[in-house]
Amino acid sequence: MTALILNLSPTIELTDEQFFQLCQNNRDLRLERTAEGKLIIMPPTGWESGNRNSRLTQRLGNWADADGTGLAFDSSTGFKLPNGANRSPDASWVSRKRLEALNPDPDKFLSLAPDFAVELRSASDSLKTVQQKMQEYIDNGVRLGWLIDPQNQQVEIYRPGEDVEILRSPTSLSGEDVLPGFVLNLAQILS
């Protein structure tokens, strides 16, 4: 099952608050909105992708708890990107300094791009679509992004101002200077 994309414009132009309420009223759906206002309804993943994503989020969360310099988020967290899109990466991290400077309402979407974002490609995801989403993250301020692609046994690493780096069958990934000391063991995530 692939994502359903609804082009509401110009018939319906949802405000940020209306989109937020639409998400709240339909909690069983995973909704995103493009910068152009298209509504994306994403299907649930299969059990294997769900298990992989759980491990990814757990490992990032464990590191974030021990490190203490920021907060980790799962795929249910909405981010309002500077270009106007509303996105929910599979896993993400934001520094405490940025959160404190913003002082966001904890019951609303975060109005910023995370420092770090991960997309875990499921069997129903188009590689091109996920690559475009990763580039959108980088274009909107994400400092490090990983596209983990179990189907092709590879990881694409996205960094601002650099070409995408492709690693074939890596066993781990480094958080580099964005997440110092974080090393993601890819056992049971990539393979």
N, C-alpha and C positions, 0 to 999 in steps of 0.2 A: 504494500500500500504506500503510495507516495503522498507528499504534502498537497493540500488543496490550496490554491491561490485565488482569492477573490479580489477583483479590481473594483473597488467601491467608488473610485473617483470618476467623474465629477459629481455623481449622484449623491454620494454621502462622503462628507469630510469629517472624520472623527477627531474631536479634540483629544488632547492627552488624557483628560479626566474621563471622557467617554470611552476611550480605549481601555483605560484602567478598569472602569466599571464593567465593560464587556468581559474582560478577563476574570473579574471577580464573580460575575454572574454565571460563568461557564468554566468553573474550576476543573472540570474533567477534561477540558480541551487544553492543548498547549498552543498558544497563539503568539505570533510575532507580527510585526508590521514593518514594511519596508519604508525607506525614506520617501518613496513616491506615494505612500499611503495604501499599498496593497496589503490585504490581510492574509496571513499564512496560517493555515490550520494544519498542524503536524500530527500525524498518527502516532499512537503509542509504538514503542519499539518491541521487537521480539525479546524473549527472555535472555538470550545470550548478550545482546547489546545492553539490556538493563543491568545484567550482572557486571559487565565490563565497566559501565558508567558508575555503578555503585562503588567498585573498587577504586576507580580514578578519583571520585569525590572523597572517598574515605582517606586515601593516601594524601591528597592535598590538604584536607581538613586536619589530619593528624600533624602534618608539618606546620600548618598555620597556627595550631594551638601551641605547639612547642616553641615556635619562633616568636610569636606575639606581635609582629610588626604590622599585621594586616588581618583581614578576614577572608575566609574561603566561602564560596557560594556554589550551590548546586544548580541544576537546570531549571528549577522553578523560579529563579530570581530574574526579574526583568530589569533591563538597563535601557534608559533613554539615551541613545547616542547623539553626539553633536549634530549629525546630519538629519536627525528627526526620526530615525528608525528605532523601533523597540525590539531588542534582541534578548535571547536567553541562552548564553553559551552552556554547553554541557557541564563545564566546571570553570570557575573563575576566581580571581583574587584581587582585592583592592587594599592598598596601604591604609593604615589607620590615619595617617596624616591627611590624606586626601578626604577620607570620610569625615574627619573632625572639621576640616575646613569647610566642607559642604553642609554639615549638620543636617543630613536628610531625614525626612519623615520615615521611620522604620516600617510603616505600613504601606508605603508607595514604592514605585520603581525608582531605582537609583538614576539620577540625571547625570550620568557620566559614563565613559567607557572604562571597563576594568583595566587594571595594569596588565593582567595576564588572563588569557582566555584559551579554552580548549574545546574543540569539537571532536567528538568520537563518531566517525562515520558508521552508520548502521546499514544493513543490507538494502534498505529502501531509499537511502540517500544518494542523489546524483553527486558524483565527485566534483563536477564543475560547479554545481550550486554551493557545495560546502566550501570550495576554494574561493568562490566569490564572497561568501560570508566572512571567511578569514581575512581576505583583503579589506573588506569593509571595516572589520575590527581595527586593523592596523591603520587604515586611513583616518579613523576616528580617535586615535590616541592609545590603543593597546600597545604596550611596549614589547610583549612577547606572546606569540600564539603558536599553538600546536594543533595540527590536524592529524589525528591518529586514525589510520586507515587499515583496519584488520583485513579487508578484502584483498588489498595489494601488499600486505605485510610491510607497510612503510609509514613513516611519519614525515609530515611537511612542517618545517619550522619557519615561522613568519616573524620578521623583525622590521621596524621602520627603516626605510631607506636602503634596504638590502634585498637581493634576490632571494627567493624562497629556497631554503636548503632542504634537500630530500635525503632522508636516511632510510636505508633498506634493512629491514629486520633488526632494528636496534634492541638491545636488552634493557636500556635505561635512557632517561633524558635528564639533562641538567637544567635547573631553573635559572642558570646564568646569573647576571647581576640584578635581575628583576626579583628573583626568589633565591637569594644567596643561601647555599647549603641544601636546597631542595633537590633531591634526585628521585625521579619517579621510576620505580621498578616496573617494567612493562609486562612482567609475568602475569598471565591471566587477564591482561587488557589488550595487548596486541595479538597474542597468540591464543 
